[in-house]
Amino acid sequence: MKTTVTINLGGFIFHIDDDAYEVLHSYLIALERQFANETDNKEILSDIESRLAELFTESLGNKKDVISKEDVAKVISIMGEPQDFSTDNEQTNNQSTRKTMSSYQTTKRLYRDPDNRVLGGVCGGLGAYFNSDPLLFRILFIIIFFGLGSGLIIYLILWIAVPEAATTAQKLEMRGEPITIDNIKKAVREEFETVKKNMKF
């Protein structure tokens, strides 16, 4: 018989074995220490928690109700250890990212891109998904609109049906990049720098 603990991770409720909880708790504390000096540490940690919640949901599926120590170890191997992402050690960082990429491939998903939008971000999302310039899709929708008259209807359907990439993890998934601690940290930093530059103008 094992004791289980109920936790709230990234807005989701999970039941977890007490020994698995200790490992996860230590991992999250190590992450907090790793990013303590970052100006955007709250956003980085929030995105990491959201990604951990997604991975645990995938891992549990419909077969299990309780997260085990093995589930936590698997998720940590996908995300990477906090010490692997020290800014002082770029080589270790790159090796760890490559190792994670080889062991776990992120599937690319279609999202609306809020950072590259004119209206709803549909064309920006299609551009990211197909690795092409969103301008091509904008031109295509205009041609379909004036040629066939259905371009606006198709656009509106996609706007309603395709979710917006709200979190950093979703933005990485939209581009097909592995959702690791390192990539989340880089993406949050880039977003922070972009906002800072835009505020100067």
Disulfide bonds with the S-S distance in Angstrom:
none
